[in-house]
Amino acid sequence: MISVVIPALNAERAISQVVAAAREQNLEGTIEVIVVDDGSSDATAELAEAAGARVLRQGNAGPASARNRGWQAAAGEVICFTDSDCIPGPDWLANLLQGFTDWRVGAVAGSYAIANAGSWLARWVHREIMERHRRMPAFVRAFGTYNVAIPRYVLEATGGFDTRYPRASGEDNDLSYRILNMGWRIAFRPEARVAHHHPERLWKYLKDQARHGFWRVRLYLSHPHMVRGDDYTRGRDRLEPLLVSGMMGLSIPALLGVPLGRILLLLVFTTFLGLHLSWPVRWWLREGKAEALPYAAVTAIRGFARTLGFGVGFLRFALSAREAERGAGTTGQGALGR
């Protein structure tokens, strides 16, 4: 038996289609679909049950908690995860399972299709993700829980998802890194696809990106060696907050009329602009997709949103961790003095 776990919160828009697609796979054997209703206030649970899912209900505790609840209750020896806004293709499970080529594979990750190509924003967000996925190797250092298969014994050995991530951001990377730390590998199977409803509203997209930046601080404090990147997160992503911070810092001397400040600000801004124009201009020149050019403005604003989130996360997690260490040190010195 293969188990599919889907965390859901107010997902009545698509949950019936998601459950139906997960059940109707080109795969022999029994497929168990579990939807964990994470405190929905709409008809998510009822629609999921009507579509054939086993529904578990809990108060709102976040997707990490919901996924743990799901896999712990599942009957399958391999647990496949997707999200309530992702519609699996008919060969999704078959392609994921083919990635378990030997005992060293502790997880198999898949890729995206797009469920809402009529939205301009969704279309170009998807295109950027595909650019990243095309450059990923056969074995990667991170997966997304929208599309991954993990054996039960791996989940049991790692303890599953860290519920200290109460929102959808960072808990999948965290589990990825812990799986790697225990000696397993993560296979990447781009043929295993789920059609995702990418963001259609810019403001919501930017808020989500700020949240990602916020929780990235906790992620890097827990796994400092992954600051260098994880196949999906690349050098341009690490450079971006430095450039944004540089522009913000240099804007003060530039406004005060300091010549060197103006020169440096122009240099940093030009680098930042080039970073965000690179993919849209390439799409335009290579494919005549002029409609991609405004996407450079989206990614530039996104850079500020991520950096703002990262800065708030630094104040929340990094500085509080330092204060805790200082407190522990003071307590220790007091104990020695007594």
C-alpha positions as CSV (number, residue, x, y, z in Angstrom):
1,M,0.0,0.0,0.0
2,I,1.1,3.5,-0.8
3,S,-0.2,6.4,1.4
4,V,-0.7,9.9,0.2
5,V,-0.9,12.6,2.9
6,I,-2.4,16.0,2.1
7,P,-2.5,18.8,4.8
8,A,-5.4,21.1,4.2
9,L,-6.7,24.4,5.6
10,N,-9.8,26.0,4.0
11,A,-9.1,24.2,0.8
12,E,-12.6,23.6,-0.5
13,R,-11.8,25.2,-3.8
14,A,-9.6,22.4,-5.1
15,I,-9.6,19.6,-2.5
16,S,-12.1,17.3,-4.4
17,Q,-10.0,17.4,-7.5
18,V,-6.8,16.9,-5.6
19,V,-8.1,13.8,-3.8
20,A,-9.6,12.3,-7.0
21,A,-6.3,12.8,-8.9
22,A,-4.3,11.2,-6.0
23,R,-6.7,8.1,-6.0
24,E,-6.8,7.7,-9.8
25,Q,-3.1,6.9,-10.4
26,N,-1.7,4.6,-13.0
27,L,-0.3,2.3,-10.4
28,E,-1.1,-1.3,-9.3
29,G,-2.0,-1.8,-5.7
30,T,-3.9,0.1,-3.0
31,I,-3.6,3.9,-2.7
32,E,-4.6,5.3,0.7
33,V,-5.4,9.1,0.6
34,I,-5.3,10.9,3.9
35,V,-6.4,14.5,4.2
36,V,-5.5,16.2,7.5
37,D,-7.9,19.0,8.1
38,D,-5.9,21.6,10.0
39,G,-8.8,23.5,11.6
40,S,-10.7,24.6,8.4
41,S,-13.7,26.8,8.7
42,D,-15.1,25.8,5.3
43,A,-16.3,22.5,3.8
44,T,-12.8,21.1,3.2
45,A,-13.3,17.9,5.4
46,E,-16.7,17.1,4.0
47,L,-15.6,17.5,0.3
48,A,-12.4,15.4,0.9
49,E,-14.5,12.6,2.5
50,A,-17.0,12.7,-0.4
51,A,-14.1,12.4,-2.9
52,G,-12.8,9.2,-1.1
53,A,-10.2,10.4,1.3
54,R,-9.8,9.4,4.9
55,V,-10.0,12.6,6.8
56,L,-8.3,13.4,10.1
57,R,-9.3,16.6,11.9
58,Q,-7.2,18.7,14.2
59,G,-7.2,22.3,15.5
60,N,-5.0,24.6,13.5
61,A,-1.4,23.7,14.2
62,G,0.3,24.2,10.9
63,P,1.2,22.0,7.9
64,A,4.2,20.4,9.7
65,S,2.0,19.2,12.5
66,A,-0.7,18.1,10.0
67,R,1.8,16.1,7.9
68,N,3.1,14.3,11.0
69,R,-0.4,13.5,12.0
70,G,-1.0,12.0,8.6
71,W,2.1,9.9,8.2
72,Q,1.8,8.5,11.7
73,A,-1.7,7.4,11.0
74,A,-1.0,6.0,7.5
75,A,-0.9,2.3,6.7
76,G,1.7,2.6,3.8
77,E,5.4,1.9,4.1
78,V,6.0,4.7,1.6
79,I,4.4,8.1,2.4
80,C,3.8,10.5,-0.5
81,F,3.1,14.1,0.3
82,T,1.4,16.8,-1.7
83,D,-0.5,20.0,-1.0
84,S,-4.2,20.9,-1.2
85,D,-3.7,23.1,-4.2
86,C,-1.7,20.6,-6.2
87,I,-3.3,18.2,-8.6
88,P,-1.2,15.1,-9.2
89,G,-0.7,13.8,-12.8
90,P,-1.8,10.2,-13.5
91,D,1.7,8.9,-13.4
92,W,2.8,10.9,-10.4
93,L,3.2,8.0,-7.9
94,A,4.7,5.6,-10.5
95,N,7.4,8.2,-11.3
96,L,8.2,8.9,-7.7
97,L,8.5,5.3,-6.7
98,Q,10.9,4.6,-9.6
99,G,13.3,7.0,-7.9
100,F,13.9,4.4,-5.1
101,T,16.8,2.7,-6.9
102,D,18.7,1.5,-3.8
103,W,18.7,1.7,0.0
104,R,20.7,4.9,0.0
105,V,17.7,6.9,-1.3
106,G,15.8,8.3,1.6
107,A,13.4,10.5,-0.3
108,V,12.3,11.1,-3.9
109,A,11.2,14.6,-5.0
110,G,9.2,15.6,-8.0
111,S,8.4,18.8,-10.0
112,Y,5.6,21.1,-11.0
113,A,3.1,21.5,-13.8
114,I,0.9,24.6,-13.7
115,A,-2.9,24.5,-12.9
116,N,-3.7,28.2,-13.5
117,A,-1.7,29.2,-16.6
118,G,-4.3,31.9,-17.4
119,S,-2.8,34.1,-14.7
120,W,0.2,36.2,-15.8
121,L,1.8,36.2,-12.4
122,A,1.3,32.4,-12.0
123,R,2.7,31.8,-15.4
124,W,6.0,33.5,-14.8
125,V,6.4,32.3,-11.2
126,H,6.1,28.8,-12.7
127,R,8.5,29.6,-15.5
128,E,11.2,30.7,-12.9
129,I,10.7,27.5,-10.9
130,M,11.1,25.5,-14.1
131,E,14.4,27.3,-14.8
132,R,15.6,26.3,-11.4
133,H,14.4,22.7,-11.8
134,R,16.0,22.3,-15.2
135,R,19.4,23.0,-13.5
136,M,19.0,20.5,-10.7
137,P,21.0,17.3,-10.6
138,A,19.7,13.7,-10.3
139,F,20.4,13.9,-6.5
140,V,19.5,17.1,-4.7
141,R,19.9,18.6,-1.3
142,A,16.3,19.7,-0.7
143,F,12.8,18.9,-1.6
144,G,9.4,20.6,-1.3
145,T,6.5,18.8,0.4
146,Y,4.2,19.6,-2.4
147,N,5.7,16.6,-4.2
148,V,7.9,14.0,-2.3
149,A,7.9,10.4,-1.3
150,I,9.6,9.3,1.9
151,P,9.7,5.7,3.4
152,R,8.2,5.3,6.8
153,Y,11.5,4.2,8.4
154,V,13.1,7.5,7.3
155,L,10.3,9.5,8.8
156,E,10.6,7.5,12.0
157,A,14.4,7.8,12.2
158,T,14.3,11.6,11.7
159,G,11.2,12.3,13.7
160,G,9.3,13.8,10.8
161,F,8.6,17.5,10.4
162,D,9.7,20.1,12.9
163,T,6.5,21.6,14.3
164,R,8.5,24.7,15.4
165,Y,7.7,25.9,11.8
166,P,4.0,26.8,12.3
167,R,3.5,28.1,8.8
168,A,4.4,26.6,5.4
169,S,8.0,27.8,5.2
170,G,11.2,26.0,6.0
171,E,9.9,22.7,7.5
172,D,10.5,20.8,4.2
173,N,14.1,22.1,3.8
174,D,14.7,21.3,7.5
175,L,13.6,17.7,7.0
176,S,15.6,17.5,3.8
177,Y,18.8,18.5,5.6
178,R,18.2,16.1,8.4
179,I,17.7,13.2,6.0
180,L,21.0,14.1,4.3
181,N,22.8,14.4,7.7
182,M,21.7,10.8,8.5
183,G,23.4,9.5,5.3
184,W,20.5,9.1,2.9
185,R,20.3,10.7,-0.5
186,I,17.4,12.7,-2.1
187,A,16.6,11.7,-5.7
188,F,15.0,14.2,-8.1
189,R,12.4,12.9,-10.6
190,P,11.2,15.8,-12.7
191,E,8.8,13.4,-14.5
192,A,6.8,13.1,-11.3
193,R,4.6,16.2,-11.5
194,V,1.7,17.9,-9.7
195,A,-0.1,20.8,-11.3
196,H,0.1,23.7,-8.8
197,H,-2.1,26.7,-8.4
198,H,0.7,29.3,-8.3
199,P,0.0,32.8,-6.8
200,E,-2.2,35.1,-8.8
201,R,-2.2,38.1,-6.5
202,L,1.0,40.1,-6.1
203,W,0.4,41.3,-2.5
204,K,-0.2,37.8,-1.3
205,Y,2.8,36.5,-3.1
206,L,5.0,39.2,-1.6
207,K,3.7,38.4,1.9
208,D,4.5,34.7,1.4
209,Q,8.0,35.6,0.3
210,A,8.6,37.8,3.3
211,R,7.5,34.8,5.5
212,H,10.0,32.6,3.7
213,G,12.7,35.1,4.5
214,F,11.7,35.2,8.1
215,W,11.8,31.4,8.7
216,R,14.9,31.1,6.6
217,V,16.8,32.5,9.6
218,R,15.7,29.7,11.9
219,L,16.6,27.2,9.1
220,Y,20.1,28.5,8.7
221,L,20.7,28.7,12.5
222,S,19.8,25.0,12.7
223,H,21.8,24.1,9.5
224,P,24.5,26.7,9.1
225,H,26.4,24.6,6.5
226,M,23.4,25.0,4.1
227,V,23.8,28.8,3.8
228,R,25.9,28.0,0.7
229,G,22.7,26.8,-1.1
230,D,20.8,23.6,-1.7
231,D,20.5,23.2,-5.5
232,Y,17.2,25.1,-5.6
233,T,18.5,28.1,-3.6
234,R,21.5,29.4,-5.6
235,G,24.2,32.1,-5.5
236,R,21.8,34.8,-6.8
237,D,19.5,34.1,-3.9
238,R,22.3,34.5,-1.4
239,L,23.6,37.7,-3.1
240,E,20.1,39.4,-3.2
241,P,19.8,40.3,0.5
242,L,23.3,41.6,0.5
243,L,22.5,43.9,-2.4
244,V,19.2,45.1,-0.9
245,S,20.9,45.8,2.4
246,G,23.7,47.6,0.6
247,M,21.3,49.8,-1.2
248,M,19.4,50.6,2.0
249,G,22.6,51.4,3.8
250,L,24.2,53.5,1.0
251,S,21.0,55.5,0.4
252,I,21.8,57.6,3.5
253,P,25.2,58.9,2.5
254,A,24.0,59.2,-1.1
255,L,21.1,61.4,0.0
256,L,23.5,63.4,2.1
257,G,25.5,64.2,-1.0
258,V,28.6,62.0,-0.3
259,P,30.1,61.3,-3.8
260,L,31.5,57.9,-3.0
261,G,28.1,56.9,-1.5
262,R,26.4,57.8,-4.7
263,I,28.9,55.9,-6.8
264,L,28.6,52.8,-4.7
265,L,24.8,53.0,-4.6
266,L,24.7,53.2,-8.4
267,L,27.1,50.2,-8.6
268,V,25.0,48.1,-6.2
269,F,21.8,49.1,-7.9
270,T,23.1,48.2,-11.3
271,T,24.1,44.8,-10.1
272,F,20.7,44.3,-8.4
273,L,18.9,45.3,-11.6
274,G,21.0,43.1,-13.8
275,L,20.4,40.2,-11.4
276,H,16.6,40.5,-11.8
277,L,16.6,41.3,-15.6
278,S,18.7,38.2,-16.5
279,W,15.9,35.6,-16.8
280,P,13.2,37.9,-18.2
281,V,15.5,39.3,-20.8
282,R,16.7,35.9,-21.8
283,W,13.1,34.7,-22.2
284,W,12.4,37.7,-24.4
285,L,15.4,37.4,-26.6
286,R,15.3,33.6,-26.9
287,E,11.6,33.1,-27.3
288,G,10.1,36.5,-28.0
289,K,8.3,36.5,-24.7
290,A,8.2,40.3,-24.1
291,E,5.4,39.8,-21.5
292,A,8.1,38.4,-19.3
293,L,9.9,41.7,-18.9
294,P,7.6,43.1,-16.2
295,Y,8.4,40.0,-14.1
296,A,11.8,41.6,-13.4
297,A,10.0,44.2,-11.4
298,V,8.1,41.5,-9.5
299,T,11.3,39.7,-8.5
300,A,13.0,42.9,-7.6
301,I,10.2,43.8,-5.2
302,R,10.3,40.2,-4.0
303,G,13.9,40.7,-3.1
304,F,13.0,43.6,-0.8
305,A,10.2,41.5,0.8
306,R,12.5,38.6,1.4
307,T,15.2,40.8,2.9
308,L,12.7,42.5,5.2
309,G,11.4,39.1,6.3
310,F,15.0,37.9,6.9
311,G,15.8,41.0,8.9
312,V,12.8,40.6,11.1
313,G,13.7,36.9,11.5
314,F,17.2,37.8,12.4
315,L,15.9,40.1,15.2
316,R,13.5,37.3,16.3
317,F,15.7,34.3,16.2
318,A,19.4,35.2,16.0
319,L,19.4,37.9,18.6
320,S,17.2,36.0,21.0
321,A,19.5,33.0,20.6
322,R,22.5,35.2,21.6
323,E,20.6,36.6,24.6
324,A,19.8,33.0,25.7
325,E,23.5,32.0,25.4
326,R,24.5,35.1,27.4
327,G,21.9,34.2,30.1
328,A,23.2,30.7,30.3
329,G,26.7,31.9,30.6
330,T,25.8,34.3,33.4
331,T,23.9,31.6,35.2
332,G,26.9,29.3,34.9
333,Q,29.3,31.9,36.2
334,G,27.0,32.6,39.2
335,A,26.8,28.9,40.0
336,L,30.6,28.6,39.9
337,G,30.9,31.7,42.1
338,R,28.7,30.1,44.7
